[in-house]
Amino acid sequence: MNISESQLISLYGAPALERQKKRYANAEKSFEETFGVKDGLRVFSASGRTEVSGNHTDHNCGRVLAAAVDLDVIAFAVPTEDGVITVKSEGFDLITVDTSDLEVKESEKNTSAALIRGVAAGFKSNGLKFGGFKAYMTSDVLKGSGVSSSAAFEVLVGNILSGLYNKSAVSAVKIAAVSQYAENVYFGKPSGLLDQMASSVGGFVEIDFEKPSAPIIVPIEFDIAKYGLSLCIVDTKGSHADLTPEYAAVPAEMKAAAAVFGKSVLREVDEDEFRAGISRVREKCGDRAALRALHFFDENKRVECAANALKSGDINGFLKAITESGNSSYKYLQNVFAASKPDEQGVALGLYTAERVLGGRGASRVHGGGFAGTIQAFVPNDLLDDFIKAEEAIFGAGSCHCLYIRPIGGTEITAQS
């Protein structure tokens, strides 16, 4: 299959073209070897994402800044008539899901099969067409890195079902919502909508989740290269295994704090009323819940400040907002390390190293859900080599990644014209 070079350049940047052409060719070959099919192949991609600001605000209907990145999951796929979805992911065993049975399976919780079944169920509940397919997938989205491999996988399955059975007419927003449903209900992780929305929509976006069923999405044109900066993530190699309770506690505590005021999420609570009644929150929910709620209110405003700074070209104002976001996440949201694993603090070590190298320039913060995984840094290019060297001296060669913001999220890859 002759993949469109122009589309690959758009998704990954010109310097990555030859590497991506080889990657796609290898994936096509692996599909043929796995399934014995050469004709009628369709190709899909769904991006990882980087959260730029809005740490743990989405699940309480807050604001976020996020962007789709060049690390993605791709799939070669063909439809089948038996209603069975069969997925072979590089390096993993074959997964089979029969779409005639879309009930939640407790035995599948925390598995890729649960995500596949959940996305198919989401299509069904939304009156969309769905069916079986065979797919070979390969991913360079770092698992457990905060770039959200699970969201990319869900969005990829959604795009395959959209392309094969709905003439690619299912909107990016709808695919994101279905993907979140799969992760919440079938996989068993109570995530917000940030990951799926950024992966599905693409580009650099400001998202307001005040109305989750109809989020306000504002694309922002922003080229960090014009400001002499590189966007990096550092994989501190921390494991997210057994950390679901840590993640789940954040939205649960925020919502418990909102409930003190008769509301379901913090976005519905008047901030002045909250501050006046914070003693009630402490009494009913504890101090950590109160601090996490205060982070929410301040972070929501920081997202707006950061977005406005980008729109006006105020790079210093943007970097200031990112730094403040990181400080608040560390001190008040408290998701830089897991309280259940106090001896594992790779994220904190990565942040210390970033601050030492940057010396007050650029910005760094915990990335994504936190507790383990990655940090994010906006690094002046004259410090980039020193930054990479310092971080990789601690976390190993290849642990620091410079990201390319891609303008398209979930998509079907076309053939060369």
CORCORZI-V988481 format. One record per backbone hydrogen bond with DSSP energy under -1.0 kcal/mol. NH is the residue of the N-H (numbers start at 1). CO is the residue of the C=O. E is the energy in kcal/mol with one decimal. If there is no record, write none. Layout:
NH/CO/E
NH/CO/E
This chain:
3/1/-1.1
4/414/-2.3
8/4/-1.8
9/5/-2.4
10/6/-1.8
11/7/-2.0
12/8/-2.5
13/9/-2.4
16/13/-1.3
17/14/-1.8
20/16/-2.5
21/17/-2.5
22/18/-1.9
23/19/-2.1
24/20/-2.8
25/21/-2.2
26/22/-2.5
27/23/-2.1
28/24/-2.5
29/25/-2.2
30/26/-2.3
31/27/-2.2
32/28/-2.2
33/29/-2.3
34/30/-2.1
35/31/-3.0
36/32/-2.1
42/77/-2.6
44/75/-2.5
45/411/-2.7
46/73/-2.3
48/71/-3.4
49/147/-2.6
50/67/-2.9
52/65/-2.4
53/65/-1.8
57/54/-1.1
60/57/-1.4
61/58/-1.9
62/57/-2.0
64/207/-2.2
65/53/-3.0
66/205/-2.5
67/50/-2.0
68/203/-1.9
69/48/-2.0
70/404/-1.4
73/46/-2.6
74/138/-2.6
75/44/-2.4
76/136/-2.2
77/42/-2.8
78/134/-2.0
80/132/-1.8
85/97/-3.4
86/133/-3.1
87/95/-2.6
88/135/-2.7
90/137/-2.7
92/89/-2.7
95/87/-2.8
97/85/-2.7
99/83/-2.5
101/98/-1.8
108/105/-1.5
109/106/-1.0
110/187/-1.4
111/108/-1.3
115/111/-1.2
116/112/-2.3
117/113/-2.6
118/114/-2.5
119/115/-2.4
120/116/-2.2
121/117/-2.4
122/118/-2.3
123/119/-2.2
124/120/-2.2
125/121/-2.7
126/122/-1.2
127/124/-1.8
128/123/-3.0
134/78/-2.6
135/86/-2.5
136/76/-2.3
137/88/-2.5
138/74/-1.9
140/72/-2.4
145/142/-1.8
152/148/-1.7
153/149/-2.1
154/150/-2.5
155/151/-2.9
156/152/-2.2
157/153/-2.3
158/154/-2.4
159/155/-2.3
160/156/-2.3
161/157/-2.3
162/158/-2.2
163/159/-2.8
164/160/-3.0
165/161/-1.9
166/162/-1.5
168/162/-2.9
169/166/-2.1
175/171/-2.5
176/172/-2.0
177/173/-2.1
178/174/-2.5
179/175/-2.2
180/176/-2.3
181/177/-2.1
182/178/-2.2
183/179/-2.1
184/180/-3.0
185/181/-2.8
186/182/-1.2
187/182/-2.3
189/183/-2.5
191/189/-2.2
197/193/-2.3
198/194/-2.7
199/195/-2.2
200/196/-2.3
201/197/-2.9
202/198/-1.6
203/406/-2.2
205/66/-3.1
206/218/-2.5
207/64/-2.5
208/216/-2.4
209/62/-2.7
214/211/-2.1
216/208/-2.2
218/206/-3.1
220/204/-2.8
226/223/-1.4
227/224/-1.4
228/225/-1.7
229/224/-1.7
230/379/-2.3
232/377/-3.0
233/401/-2.3
234/375/-2.1
235/399/-3.1
236/373/-2.8
243/240/-2.0
247/243/-2.1
248/244/-3.1
249/245/-1.6
250/247/-1.1
252/248/-1.8
253/249/-2.6
254/250/-2.2
255/251/-2.6
256/252/-2.1
257/253/-2.1
258/254/-1.9
259/255/-2.0
261/258/-1.6
262/259/-1.9
263/258/-2.0
267/60/-1.1
268/265/-1.3
269/266/-1.8
274/270/-2.5
275/271/-2.6
276/272/-2.1
277/273/-1.6
280/277/-1.2
281/277/-1.2
282/278/-2.4
283/279/-1.9
284/280/-2.3
285/281/-3.2
286/282/-1.0
290/286/-1.4
291/287/-2.6
292/288/-2.6
293/289/-2.0
294/290/-2.2
295/291/-2.3
296/292/-1.9
297/293/-2.0
298/294/-2.2
299/295/-3.3
300/296/-2.3
301/297/-1.2
302/298/-2.0
303/299/-2.4
304/300/-1.4
305/301/-2.2
306/302/-3.1
307/303/-2.7
308/304/-2.4
309/305/-2.2
310/306/-2.1
311/307/-2.4
312/308/-1.6
314/309/-2.7
315/313/-1.5
318/314/-2.0
319/315/-2.6
320/316/-2.1
321/317/-1.9
322/318/-2.1
323/319/-2.4
324/320/-2.3
325/321/-2.0
326/322/-2.2
327/323/-2.3
328/324/-2.3
329/325/-2.3
330/326/-1.9
331/327/-2.5
332/328/-2.6
333/328/-2.2
334/329/-1.4
335/329/-1.4
341/338/-1.6
344/341/-2.0
349/345/-1.9
350/346/-2.6
351/347/-2.3
352/348/-2.3
353/349/-2.2
354/350/-2.2
355/351/-2.5
356/352/-2.2
357/353/-2.2
358/354/-2.9
359/355/-2.0
361/358/-1.5
363/378/-1.5
365/376/-2.2
367/374/-2.0
371/335/-3.8
375/234/-1.4
376/365/-2.9
377/232/-2.6
378/363/-2.6
379/230/-2.9
381/228/-2.7
383/380/-2.3
387/383/-2.7
388/384/-2.8
389/385/-2.5
390/386/-2.4
391/387/-2.4
392/388/-2.7
393/389/-1.4
395/391/-2.7
396/392/-1.6
399/396/-1.7
401/233/-3.1
403/231/-2.7
406/68/-1.3
410/200/-1.1
411/45/-2.7
413/43/-2.6
416/2/-4.7
